[in-house]
Amino acid sequence: MVEDEMLVCMDIEQMLEEFGCTVVGPAAKVSQALALVDAEHIDFALLDVNLGKERSFPIADRLASMNIPVLLSTGYAHLELPYDRLPKIQKPFSEQQLRDCLEELMASSAGSESYF
């Protein structure tokens, strides 16, 4: 999980754990997240788009190259290409909204193509 707001991070981590997920991270910076991608087994990723002065797009790129499903968490209504094609959840979101998005992400990722 990549999120730079500590309270938001703790809430999302709790939700994911309640769903039975093992959370890798969290990471608050692109470099931290890329190190986790290289070091850990990841089934899917939840990435906050805006990480202070950075965007999480390099992480999404790396994960896409590894065929790992990505869900973007964002307050932005629109994202630039090609990232607007990725599944996203609008902040703030409820536990049920997150569950629904993750179930859809995992169901659709079985035979999905890259977003590029």
N, C-alpha and C positions, 0 to 999 in steps of 0.2 A: 504494500500500500504506500502511495506517495501522497503526502498531505503536509502542508507547512503550518497550518493553524493547529496548535496543540489541543485545544478543547474539542475542535471538530474531529481531529484525529482520534482522540480517546473515544468519542461517541461512535465513530464509524468502526473502530477496532472492536468495541463491545458488540455492535450489531453483527459484524462478521463472525466473531467467536460464537455468538448465539446461533448462527446459521450452521455451525460446525466447521468453520474454516480455521485453518492455522494461518495467522497473519505473519507474513515476512516483512520485516521492517518494523516500524514505518521509516520512511525516508522523507526528508524535507527539502532535499536538493537533488538536482539531476545527477551529479557525480556520485552521491550516496546511493541513489537508486540503481544506477548502472553497475555499481560494484555489487549490489545485491543480486541483480539479474545474472551476473557472471558467477556468483558464488552459491546461489540457492536454487532449489527446484521450485518453479512457479507454474501453477495451473492457469491462473488468470491474474490480471492486474487491474486495480482501481487507481487511476491517476488523476489527481487534482491538476487542472490545466495550468493555473496561475500559481507559480511558486515564488512569490516575491518578484525579484528581478528576472526570473527565468520562467520558461514554459516547459512543460513536461514532454514536448514533442520528440526530443531525441530518445527518450525512454520508450515512447510508443513505437518509434521507428525500429529500435533494437528488438523489442518484443515481437513486432510484426515479422521481422526477418527470422524469428525463431518459431513463428506460428503460434504464439501465445496470445489468447484473447485479451482485449483491452476494453475497459469501460472508463470513459472520461467523466470526471466529476467537475462541473463548471457552473459558474454564474453567468457566463456569456450566452447570449441567445444564438449567436452564429460564430462559427470557427472558420478559419481559412482552409482551402483545399490543401491536401487531401484529408485533413483531420476531421472535417465536417461529416465525412462518411463513416466515421467510427461511432459505435454505440456511445451514448452519453446519458448522464443523469443530471438533471438541473438542480442546483443547490438553491435553497435547502431542500433536503429530501427526507422522507419518513423511512422507517425500517421496512415497511411493506413495499414501498417504491423501490428500495434497494434490492430487496429479495426478488421482486418481479424482474427487475433489470438483469440481475445476475442469472436468474433461471433462463431468461431469454438469451443472454449472452452464451451461456454454456450449451444450450440446445442448438443454437445456430452456428456455433464454432466447430462442430464436428466435421463439416465438409466445406467450410467457408474459404474463400480466396482472400488474398491480401487486399487491403484497401488501396494499394497503389496500382 
